[in-house]
Amino acid sequence: MSIAENSRYRLLAIFAHPDDESFGPGGTLARYAAEGVDVHILIMTDGAVGSVDPGAAEDGENLAEVRGRELREAVAALGATLHQCHFRDSGMAGTEANGHPDCLLQADREEVTGRVVRSMRELRPQVIVTHDPTGGYFHPDHIRVNEIVTHAFQLAGDPAAYAEQVDEGLAPHKPQKLYYTALSRTFIKWAIRLLRLMGKDPTKFGRNGDIDLTQLGTPDEMIHARVDTGDYLETQRRASAAHRSQGGGPGFQRYLPDFVVRRLFGRDAFIRAYPAPASGAPVEKDLFAGVSLEDDPNS
């Protein structure tokens, strides 16, 4: 039998672009899938804006097709189930792509929210993971996905919400926990030091040199969960490597000793958006901590 048929625990991770699932909390997704959780990944856009490694495309493929193929390979490596919405990538803030009529930024918010509500009601996850309100590095698609998912999370359990648009017999379902991905400020500081030691400019990070790491990072006191992914770093590497058109993940890792990679990249950090943690609560080690299966008739 498949994991989906056996699992009582379900996680839905919702991200903007192909590669967000692997370059982001891929270790966490791989770990839960390996442990028997039914892990679903919903990608909202086609990733069609941006550069592409010429060697990654097969004959006749456009960028959206390349990234779709890479995404399927990456999600399979993580052991998850893929879902896609196929909105057009909106590109970085202030670019011409922001105004394309088919892009996520131009899509009707109610339509997009309704589609995410439908996914929550169909898949019935206890835990949702998505981008944080800054989008990690201020990408407008990441920020929009955070807004949409947070709103959908609040509405998915309301019988009156989207009853005509998406229900079609689907029972309301309120997931129990909502997490935002995070890069701790401590992690960012270490990454900046390493890049400078390697002669790299941390203000021009990423394949297109359009990410300024010095402006990023979540204060450590805002991080509510850290999931140990050390045993799944190789799985995450395989998934990241599938995104060849986008460089296959942070290239500087290959220059670091394994113990340094494990120390820096062996835990994924999260902000718990719902339920809000009590002041002084200990940092969680498991996103499913406190999840009740008894309250879920579909588990």
C-alpha positions in Angstrom: 0.0 0.0 0.0 1.0 3.6 -0.5 1.9 6.0 2.3 -1.3 7.9 1.5 -3.4 4.8 2.1 -1.7 4.0 5.4 -1.0 7.4 7.0 -3.1 9.0 9.6 -1.0 12.2 9.5 -1.1 14.6 6.5 1.0 17.7 5.7 0.3 20.1 2.9 3.1 22.4 1.9 2.1 25.3 -0.4 4.8 27.3 -2.2 5.0 29.8 -5.1 7.5 28.2 -7.5 9.1 25.0 -8.6 12.3 24.6 -6.4 10.8 26.3 -3.3 9.9 22.9 -1.9 13.5 21.6 -2.3 15.7 24.7 -1.7 13.5 25.5 1.3 12.3 22.9 3.8 13.0 19.9 1.6 14.7 18.1 4.5 11.6 18.4 6.7 9.3 17.2 3.8 11.6 14.3 3.1 11.8 13.4 6.8 8.0 13.3 7.3 7.4 11.4 4.1 10.0 8.8 5.2 8.3 8.5 8.6 5.0 7.7 7.0 3.3 11.1 6.9 1.2 11.7 3.8 3.1 14.7 2.4 1.5 16.8 -0.3 3.1 19.7 -2.1 1.1 22.4 -3.9 3.0 24.7 -6.3 1.1 27.8 -7.3 3.1 29.0 -10.4 4.9 27.6 -13.4 8.3 29.2 -12.7 8.4 30.6 -16.3 10.2 33.8 -15.4 13.9 33.9 -14.9 17.1 32.5 -16.4 17.7 28.9 -17.3 20.8 26.8 -17.7 20.9 26.1 -21.4 22.1 22.5 -20.6 19.0 21.8 -18.6 16.5 22.1 -21.5 15.6 19.2 -23.8 14.8 19.8 -27.5 11.8 22.1 -27.9 11.2 22.7 -24.2 10.4 26.2 -22.9 11.3 27.2 -19.4 7.9 26.3 -17.8 8.2 22.8 -19.3 11.7 22.5 -18.0 10.8 23.5 -14.6 7.7 21.3 -14.5 9.8 18.3 -15.4 12.4 19.2 -12.8 9.6 19.7 -10.2 8.1 16.3 -10.8 11.6 14.7 -10.3 12.3 16.7 -7.2 8.9 15.9 -5.5 9.4 12.2 -6.3 12.8 12.3 -4.6 11.3 13.8 -1.5 8.6 11.1 -1.4 5.7 13.5 -1.6 2.6 13.9 -3.9 2.6 16.9 -6.3 -0.3 19.3 -7.0 0.0 22.4 -9.2 -2.1 25.5 -9.9 -0.2 26.6 -13.0 -0.5 30.4 -12.6 2.3 32.2 -14.4 5.3 33.2 -12.4 5.1 37.0 -11.6 8.8 37.6 -11.5 10.7 39.8 -9.0 9.2 43.0 -7.6 9.1 45.9 -10.0 9.6 43.8 -13.2 7.5 43.8 -16.3 6.4 40.3 -15.5 4.4 41.6 -12.5 1.7 42.9 -14.9 1.3 39.8 -17.1 -2.5 39.0 -17.2 -1.9 35.3 -16.4 0.5 35.8 -13.5 -0.3 35.0 -9.9 -0.2 38.7 -8.9 -2.9 39.5 -11.4 -5.1 36.6 -10.6 -8.4 37.1 -8.8 -7.7 36.7 -5.1 -11.1 35.0 -4.5 -10.5 32.5 -7.2 -7.0 31.7 -5.9 -8.2 31.4 -2.3 -11.0 29.2 -3.4 -8.6 26.8 -5.1 -6.5 26.6 -2.0 -9.5 26.0 0.2 -10.5 23.2 -2.1 -7.1 21.6 -1.7 -7.3 21.8 2.0 -10.8 20.2 2.0 -9.8 17.5 -0.5 -6.5 16.5 1.2 -7.6 17.2 4.8 -4.1 18.0 6.2 -3.6 18.6 9.9 -0.5 20.7 9.3 0.0 23.4 6.6 3.4 24.9 5.7 3.9 28.0 3.5 6.1 31.1 3.0 6.4 33.7 5.7 4.9 37.2 5.3 8.1 38.6 3.9 8.3 35.9 1.3 11.8 35.0 2.6 13.5 37.4 0.2 10.6 39.7 -0.7 9.5 37.9 -3.8 6.0 39.1 -4.6 4.7 35.6 -5.5 5.9 34.3 -2.1 4.2 37.1 -0.3 1.0 36.6 -2.2 1.0 32.9 -1.5 1.5 33.6 2.2 -1.5 36.0 2.1 -3.7 33.5 0.2 -2.8 30.5 2.3 -3.3 32.3 5.6 -6.7 33.4 4.5 -7.6 30.0 3.1 -6.5 28.4 6.4 -9.0 30.5 8.3 -11.9 29.7 5.8 -11.4 26.1 5.0 -13.3 25.0 8.1 -16.2 27.4 7.6 -19.2 25.6 6.0 -20.4 28.9 4.5 -17.1 29.8 2.9 -16.8 29.0 -0.8 -19.8 26.6 -0.5 -20.9 27.2 -4.1 -17.5 27.7 -5.7 -15.6 24.7 -4.4 -17.6 22.4 -2.2 -19.2 19.9 -4.5 -19.8 17.6 -1.6 -16.5 18.4 0.1 -16.9 18.7 3.9 -15.3 21.7 5.6 -11.9 21.0 7.1 -9.9 23.2 9.4 -6.2 22.2 9.6 -4.9 22.3 13.1 -1.6 24.0 12.7 -0.1 26.6 10.3 3.6 27.2 9.9 5.7 29.7 8.0 9.1 28.8 6.7 12.0 30.8 8.2 15.7 31.4 7.8 17.0 32.4 11.2 19.1 35.5 11.5 21.9 33.4 13.0 21.9 31.1 10.0 22.0 34.1 7.6 24.9 35.6 9.5 26.9 32.4 9.2 26.0 32.1 5.5 27.2 35.7 4.9 30.5 35.0 6.6 31.1 31.8 4.5 30.3 33.6 1.3 32.7 36.4 2.1 35.4 33.9 3.0 34.8 32.3 -0.5 35.1 35.7 -2.2 31.4 35.9 -2.9 29.2 39.0 -2.5 26.3 38.2 -0.1 24.4 41.2 -1.5 24.2 39.5 -4.9 23.2 36.0 -4.0 21.2 33.6 -6.1 21.4 32.5 -9.8 20.5 36.0 -11.0 22.4 37.9 -8.2 19.1 39.6 -7.2 19.0 38.5 -3.5 20.6 40.6 -0.8 21.2 38.2 2.1 22.2 41.1 4.4 18.5 42.2 4.4 17.1 38.8 5.3 16.7 36.6 8.4 14.0 36.0 11.0 15.0 37.0 14.6 15.7 33.8 16.5 13.1 34.7 19.2 10.4 34.5 16.5 11.3 30.9 15.6 8.9 28.5 17.2 10.0 25.1 15.7 13.2 23.6 14.5 13.0 20.2 12.8 16.1 18.0 12.8 16.8 17.0 9.1 20.4 15.9 9.4 19.6 12.4 8.3 17.7 13.7 5.2 20.2 16.1 3.8 21.2 13.7 1.1 17.6 13.3 0.1 17.2 17.1 0.0 20.4 17.4 -2.1 18.9 14.9 -4.7 15.7 16.9 -4.8 17.5 20.2 -5.2 19.8 18.7 -7.8 16.7 17.9 -9.9 16.3 21.7 -10.4 19.2 21.8 -12.8 17.9 24.9 -14.6 18.1 26.8 -11.3 21.6 25.7 -10.4 20.6 22.7 -8.3 20.7 24.4 -4.9 23.2 26.4 -3.0 26.5 25.6 -4.7 28.7 26.7 -1.9 27.6 23.7 0.2 29.8 21.4 -2.0 32.9 23.3 -0.7 32.1 22.7 3.0 33.0 19.7 5.2 30.1 17.4 6.0 30.0 18.4 9.7 29.7 22.0 8.8 26.9 21.3 6.3 25.1 19.3 8.9 25.6 22.0 11.5 24.3 24.8 9.2 21.7 23.0 7.2 20.7 20.1 9.4 17.6 21.8 11.0 14.7 23.6 9.3 13.2 26.6 11.2 9.6 27.6 11.3 7.3 30.3 12.6 4.1 28.9 14.1 1.3 31.2 12.9 -1.6 29.1 14.3 -2.2 28.4 17.0 -0.1 31.2 18.3 2.5 29.9 20.8 2.3 30.9 24.4 4.9 33.4 25.6 8.0 31.5 26.7 6.9 28.2 25.2 9.7 25.8 24.3 10.8 25.5 20.7 9.0 22.6 19.0 10.9 19.8 17.4 8.0 18.3 15.6 5.4 20.1 13.5 2.8 17.5 14.5 3.3 18.0 18.2 -0.1 18.3 19.8 -2.0 17.2 16.7 -5.2 15.3 17.6 -6.2 12.5 15.4 -9.4 11.9 17.5 -10.7 15.2 16.3 -10.3 14.3 12.7 -13.0 11.9 11.4 -11.0 11.4 8.2 -7.8 10.2 9.9 
